[in-house]
């Protein structure tokens, strides 16, 4: 590859923060071109000023890292699996990702995920009560003047198996 300004050969350097990689192309006449990963949206309250190197060194600053953690969490995995997957993909910093960055990013986004989950469950509860009781009962429930909670049908599908040995599962619920 050659420099578009002076036609000399270009060398590439890179730096990584977790999985986010910044590429810098430099020719022998010191012409530079840099490609940086996208920053996270502003809801992480991180400074986006280029002079704020301390913030930019945090894994949560980069959208690539946050998106990777969200994908790992959505698939039901955690920090150890994130390092394994990143290693198989040949991503930079993969061996350190699970131990150093996954928990930090998970803590940052966990607050937002819980808020969305709470809001979603609250909306679903309101809709279920509205569909299950009379309009008068629903209005009283919404205004907290109903003496008892309205009855609604509900079901769930989850359980944990209690394992006492390698072959014996003795869950009280029969799972």
C-alpha positions as CSV (number, residue, x, y, z in Angstrom):
1,X,0.0,0.0,0.0
2,X,1.3,3.5,-0.8
3,X,0.6,6.9,0.6
4,X,-1.8,9.0,-1.5
5,X,0.2,12.2,-0.6
6,X,3.8,11.2,-1.3
7,X,3.5,7.7,-2.8
8,X,5.8,6.1,-0.2
9,X,5.2,2.8,1.4
10,X,2.8,2.7,4.4
11,X,3.2,0.8,7.6
12,X,0.2,0.0,9.8
13,X,0.1,0.2,13.6
14,X,-2.8,-0.8,15.8
15,X,-3.9,-0.4,19.4
16,X,-6.7,-2.2,21.1
17,X,-9.0,-1.7,24.1
18,X,-10.7,-5.0,24.7
19,X,-11.9,-5.9,21.2
20,X,-12.1,-2.4,19.8
21,X,-9.1,-1.7,17.5
22,X,-7.7,1.6,16.3
23,X,-5.7,1.4,13.1
24,X,-3.0,4.0,12.2
25,X,-1.4,4.1,8.8
26,X,1.9,5.9,8.6
27,X,4.2,6.5,5.6
28,X,8.0,7.2,5.9
29,X,7.3,10.9,5.5
30,X,5.1,10.7,8.6
31,X,1.7,11.2,6.9
32,X,-0.9,9.6,9.0
33,X,-4.4,8.3,8.7
34,X,-6.3,6.8,11.6
35,X,-9.4,4.6,11.6
36,X,-11.2,4.4,15.0
37,X,-14.0,2.2,16.2
38,X,-17.4,3.9,16.9
39,X,-18.0,5.3,20.4
40,X,-20.9,4.1,22.5
41,X,-24.1,6.2,22.6
42,X,-24.2,9.0,25.1
43,X,-26.3,7.1,27.7
44,X,-23.1,5.7,29.2
45,X,-22.2,9.3,30.2
46,X,-18.6,9.0,28.9
47,X,-16.8,11.9,27.4
48,X,-16.2,11.7,23.7
49,X,-13.5,14.3,23.6
50,X,-10.4,12.9,21.9
51,X,-8.1,14.5,24.5
52,X,-9.7,12.4,27.3
53,X,-7.4,9.4,26.9
54,X,-8.3,8.0,30.3
55,X,-12.0,7.6,29.3
56,X,-11.0,6.3,25.8
57,X,-9.0,3.5,27.5
58,X,-12.1,2.1,29.1
59,X,-13.7,-0.8,27.3
60,X,-17.2,0.6,27.8
61,X,-16.3,3.6,25.6
62,X,-16.4,1.5,22.4
63,X,-19.6,0.3,20.8
64,X,-17.9,-2.9,19.5
65,X,-17.1,-4.1,23.0
66,X,-20.6,-3.3,24.3
67,X,-22.3,-4.9,21.4
68,X,-20.2,-8.0,21.8
69,X,-21.1,-8.3,25.5
70,X,-24.8,-7.8,24.7
71,X,-24.6,-10.6,22.2
72,X,-22.9,-12.9,24.6
73,X,-25.5,-12.2,27.3
74,X,-28.4,-12.7,24.9
75,X,-27.0,-16.1,24.0
76,X,-27.0,-17.0,27.7
77,X,-23.2,-17.0,28.1
78,X,-20.7,-15.0,30.3
79,X,-17.2,-13.8,30.6
80,X,-15.4,-17.1,30.1
81,X,-17.3,-17.9,27.0
82,X,-16.7,-14.4,25.6
83,X,-12.9,-15.0,25.8
84,X,-13.3,-18.4,24.1
85,X,-15.4,-17.0,21.3
86,X,-13.2,-14.0,20.7
87,X,-10.1,-16.3,20.7
88,X,-11.6,-18.6,18.1
89,X,-12.4,-15.5,16.0
90,X,-8.8,-14.3,16.3
91,X,-9.9,-11.0,17.8
92,X,-7.3,-8.8,19.5
93,X,-7.3,-8.8,23.3
94,X,-9.5,-11.9,23.3
95,X,-7.5,-13.7,26.1
96,X,-8.0,-10.8,28.5
97,X,-11.6,-9.9,27.5
98,X,-13.5,-12.1,29.9
99,X,-11.4,-11.4,33.0
100,X,-10.8,-7.7,32.5
101,X,-13.6,-6.2,30.5
102,X,-16.7,-8.4,30.4
103,X,-17.7,-7.7,34.0
104,X,-17.1,-4.0,33.7
105,X,-19.2,-3.7,30.6
106,X,-21.9,-6.0,32.1
107,X,-22.1,-3.7,35.1
108,X,-22.4,-0.6,33.0
109,X,-25.2,-2.0,30.7
110,X,-26.9,-4.1,33.4
111,X,-28.5,-1.0,34.9
112,X,-30.0,-0.2,31.6
113,X,-31.1,-3.7,30.9
114,X,-32.8,-4.0,34.3
115,X,-34.6,-0.7,33.7
116,X,-35.9,-1.9,30.3
117,X,-36.9,-5.3,31.8
118,X,-38.8,-3.6,34.7
119,X,-40.6,-1.2,32.4
120,X,-41.6,-4.1,30.0
121,X,-42.9,-6.2,32.9
122,X,-44.8,-3.3,34.3
123,X,-46.4,-2.6,30.9
124,X,-47.3,-6.3,30.5
125,X,-48.8,-6.4,34.0
126,X,-50.9,-3.3,33.3
127,X,-52.1,-4.8,30.0
128,X,-53.0,-8.2,31.6
129,X,-54.9,-6.6,34.5
130,X,-56.8,-4.3,32.0
131,X,-57.7,-7.4,29.9
132,X,-58.7,-9.5,32.9
133,X,-60.9,-7.2,35.1
134,X,-63.7,-4.7,34.6
135,X,-63.0,-1.2,33.6
136,X,-64.1,0.0,37.0
137,X,-61.7,-2.4,38.8
138,X,-58.9,-1.5,36.5
139,X,-59.4,2.3,37.2
140,X,-59.4,1.7,40.9
141,X,-56.3,-0.5,40.7
142,X,-54.4,2.2,38.7
143,X,-55.3,4.8,41.2
144,X,-54.3,2.5,44.2
145,X,-57.9,2.7,45.7
146,X,-58.6,-1.0,45.2
147,X,-58.7,-2.7,48.6
148,X,-57.2,-6.0,47.2
149,X,-55.1,-6.8,44.2
150,X,-57.0,-8.0,41.1
151,X,-56.7,-11.7,40.3
152,X,-55.1,-12.6,37.0
153,X,-54.0,-15.9,35.6
154,X,-50.3,-16.3,35.1
155,X,-47.8,-19.1,34.3
156,X,-44.1,-19.4,34.1
157,X,-41.6,-21.8,32.6
158,X,-38.3,-22.0,34.6
159,X,-36.6,-24.2,37.1
160,X,-33.3,-25.1,38.6
161,X,-32.0,-28.6,39.0
162,X,-30.3,-29.5,42.2
163,X,-27.5,-32.0,41.6
164,X,-26.1,-34.0,44.5
165,X,-23.7,-36.1,42.5
166,X,-22.7,-36.6,38.9
167,X,-25.8,-38.7,38.2
168,X,-28.4,-37.9,40.9
169,X,-30.8,-35.0,40.5
170,X,-33.0,-34.6,43.6
171,X,-34.9,-31.4,42.9
172,X,-37.9,-31.0,45.2
173,X,-40.0,-29.8,42.2
174,X,-39.2,-32.8,40.1
175,X,-37.0,-31.0,37.6
